[in-house]
Amino acid sequence: MRVIVYRKNRGSRLPFALCLIPVIAAAQLVNFRNDVTFQTPGDRLIRWPDGTGLTGTNYVAHLYYRSSSGDMVPVYPDVPVRFRPHTTTAPGTWSGAHRTINEFGPGSTVTLEVRFWDSRHGGTFEEAQTNGFAVRIPSFNYTVPPPGSTLMENFSGRWWLDCPTMPKPIIHVQPTNQTARAGSNVTLRVVAEYPCGNQWYFNGTPLPNGGGSTLTISNFQAANVGDYHVVVSNRAFVPPNNFTTSQVARVSLYGQAQLRAFALSGNRFVFQVPGDAGQTFVVETTTDLTASAPWIPIHTNSAPFWFTNSATAADQQRFYRAVSR
């Protein structure tokens, strides 16, 4: 695990802040939390390697203390606090809770340490460390503030987890179908557990810059219409347990040329050309689908409209398409 520890100056902007906030005059009572409201940004404070926040109530965090780092014990009460669920607006944060630092009065220095783990792998940090996922940060010193203090912040750090080797990634938020207007920006998103990296695909082909938890398609055009999905992998490098494939998201162009509602009317073939009101389409036809066959324009109109083919024998077998103009 990579951990950068540094002291935070008032007014600075840092991606992570763990605050120990006395809530009453008894200075040893602190609020164990990492979702401080004055932090900018105030979310996604513990991150997987792909940048997404560590979320899910199966993950728990606990504060440990001692006069030195050699014999750390849980701060009372010894019940870990849970991370917020995957639907949270503050990914990477746990639900704050009051903790009491016994045996240390105002002005004294206590050594603190934060540990968090996946409770599915064990009810304690030690069990999870043996069976699956558990992380402990380097210990740090905290000076117990004097009575009456309203804020004391001694520790700030940036927590980016190393690539996990197990288990197989679990996708909680899938990319979804979208319809976009030409020239707009489209964003697809995935949220997963145990991700080391992501690879996005367009119509089955990997995208050269598609490696994040989100994929942004700028200036969306007809050439971008198609199917998108993402493969989330961990560090195991042993298929099939090292990656999970998302569902396919179809991204369409709003008002894109299409034919629908096919029917017969008086022995004539009819179909509808939908689209934005006032958008102009040209109906083109051909009798041959080879690459060199010409498409002949036969009708121009503003959407939506119905088209009826002619009654001549030559039109009894023909191909049609609509082209936006």
N, C-alpha and C positions, 0 to 999 in steps of 0.2 A: 504494500500500500504506500502511495506517495502522500506525504503530509508536509505542508509548509506552515510553520508556526511563526507568528509575528504579532507585535503589539499594535493595536488599532488606535489611531488618533481620532478625536471627535470630528465628525463631518466628512471623514473619508468614506469612500465607497468600496466595499469589499464583498466578494461573493459568499462569504460564510462568516457568521459571528455566533459564538456560543456565549450567552450572557448569564452571569450569576448575579441575580438581582435580589437583594434583601427586600422582603415585603413587609416586615415589621421591625421594631427596634431591636429585637433579639437578632444580632448580626449573623449568627450561625445558620439562620433559616434563609435558604436561597431558592430561587425559582430555576429549575433545571429545564431549559428550553433552548431552541435554536430557531425560533420563528419571530425574532424581535421585530417590532413594527417599524423602528426607525432605520432598519437595515435596507439598503438598496443594492440589488433587489432583495426582497424579503422571502424568497422561496428558492426551491431547488438547491438546498444548502448541502446535501450529501448526494453525490452524483455517481452513477455508473460511468464507465469509460466512454460511452457514447453521448454523455451529457445529460441524460434523463435522470430525474430525481429518484432516489431510493424510496419507494412507497409501498404500502401494503401493511395491514395490521399484523401480519405474521412476523414483521421485523420489530425488534424492541431495542431500546437504548437504556443504559444504566450508568450512573455516576459512581465512581469509586474514589476512596480517599485513604490517606495515611500520612504520618509524619515524614515518610520517605517512600520511594517507589518500590521498595522491596517486598512489602507485605500489604497490598491493597485490599480493602474490604468495601462492600457496597455501602453507600450513604443511606441512612435510614429515611423512609421505610425502604426495605430491600425488595421492592416490587418494580420491575422494569416498566418503563413507559413505552407505549406503542407508537409506531410511525402512523401517519395518516394514510387512509386508503387510496387506491389508485384513482379514484374519482376526485381527489382533493384538488383544491386550487393552489395548494402550497406543497408541491412535490419535494421530497427530500427533507421534510420536517417531521418531528415527533410531537405528540401532545405534551405540553409542559406540565410539570408537577413540582410541588414544594418538596424540598429535601433538607434535612437537618444535619449539619456537620457537628457531631458531638466532640467534646474534649478540646475544642479550639475556641478561644475567646477573641474579642476584637484586637486587631493588631498582630495576631499570630499568623504564621504561614503554614498552610496545609498543602500537601501534594494531591492533586486531583488527576483523574483519568476517566475518559469516556470509552465505553465499550458498547458495541451493538452487534446483534446477530439475528439469524433466521430461526425463530422459535420452532419451526417445523423440524429442525435438526437437533433440537434439545431444549429443555426447560431452563438450563443455565448456560452461561457463557462457555464454561469448560466442556460441556457436552456438545454444544454446537461447534466448538473449535475442533473437536475430534471427529464429528460426523458430517460436517458440511461447512456452512458459511458463518464466520465470526471475525470481527475486526476490533482491534484496540489501538487507540492513538497514543503517541508518546505522552507520558505524564507531564504536567505543568504545575507551577506554583501559583497559589491563590492566597492573597493576603486578606484575612477576614476584616471587613470594614468596621469602623466605630459605630456605636448605636446612633440611630437617626439618619444614617446614610440612605439615600434613595436609589443610588445607582453605583455599581462598581463593576467594571469590565476589565478583566485581566487577560483574557485569552481570545485570540482570533486566529482562524486558520482556514485553509482551503482543503477540502476533503474530496479527492477524486480517487475512487476505488480502482484497484488493479483489475485486469481482465480475469474474470472467474474461470475456473477450469471445470466447474460443475455447478448445478445440474444443467440439463438441457434448457435453453431459454424458454420462457413462458411469455406469450404475447397477451397483454390485457387490453390494449387499445389498438384496434385494427384500422388500417387505411380504409376509407369508405368512398363509395361512388360519389362523383360530383359532376355538376354541369356548370360550365364557366362561360362568360362572354369573351369574345375575341379581344385581345389586348390586356386582359386582366391577369393577375397573379394567382396561381393555384398552389395550395399547400397540402401535402399529404403527411400524415403523422403516424408513428408507431410508438407504443409504450410497452416495454418488456422488462422482465426480471432476468438477471444474469446475462446482460448483453455485453459483449466485448466490442462488436462492430456490426454495422448494418450495410447491406448492399441492395440498392433499389434497382428494379428492372422495368423496362418499358417494352411491352409486347415481346417479352421473353429475352430481351437483350440487356445486359448490365449497363447502367448509366455511368459514364466516366467520373462524374462528380456526385454520385449518389451514395454517400457513405455515412450520412448522419441519421439521427432519429426522425428528422423531418426532411421532406423533399419539396423544394419550391420551384415551380415552373413559371418563369417570368414571361410576360407578353404571350400568353397562351394563344395558339393559333390552331388551324385545322391539322397541321402536321403533328401536333402534340396529342391529338385525340387517340385514345387507345387504352390498353390495360396496363396497370401498374401494380407491382407487388414488391415486398422487401423480404430479404432473408436475414434473420438475426442469428449471430453466431457467438459462441464463447471461445475459450482458448484451447479447448481439448484437441481440436484438429482430427478428431476421429468420428467420421460420419457413421450413422445418422444422428448420434447423440450430441453433436456439437452445434447443431443449427436447427432453427424452426422457421418455416416459411409462412408468411402472412396470407390472408385472403387476397383475392384480386380486386382491385378498385378500378372501375371503369370511369374514365374522365371524358366527358362529352362537351361539345361546343354548343352553347345555347343558340338555337336557331340554325343549327347545322342542317345542311341539305339532306333530306331523307324522303322516302316514299312510305306511305302506310295506308291502312283501311282499304285494302284491295277488294273489289267487288265486280259483279256483272250487272249491267244495266241495259236492257233491251238487246242482249247478245253482244254487247260491247264491254270491253275491259275498262274499268275506271279505277283511279287511285287518288289519294289526297296528298298534297304537298303542304306540310305544316311549316311553321316558322314564326318569327316575330311579325306582328302586324306591320304591313308596309314593306317588309323585306322582299326583294325581287329575286325570283328564281327562273331559270331557263330549263325547260324540259327538253332533253336530248334523246335521240333514239339511234339504234343500230340493229342490224340483223346478224352481226358477226362479232364475237367477243375476242377475236385475236387482237394482238397488240397494234397491228397496223390498220385495223378497221376504223373508218371515220365515224365520229358521233355527230349526228346532224341535228341542229336546233330546230324544234318544230313549234314551240309554244313558250311565251314569256308572260309572267303574271306576278302579282304581288300576293304574298302569303297572307293567310292560308287560302288555298283554292283546290278545286277538284279538276282532274284532267280525264277526258274520255277519248279513247283512241277511235280512229275512223272505222268505217264498215267495209273498207276494201279488203280484198283477199290478201293483198300484200302485207296488211297489218295484223294478220291472224297469228303470226309468230314474229315477235319483235322484243327487243330489250330497251328499257327506259332508265334514265337517271335524271336527277335534278341537280343543277349547278347554281350556286349562289352568285349573284351579280351585284 
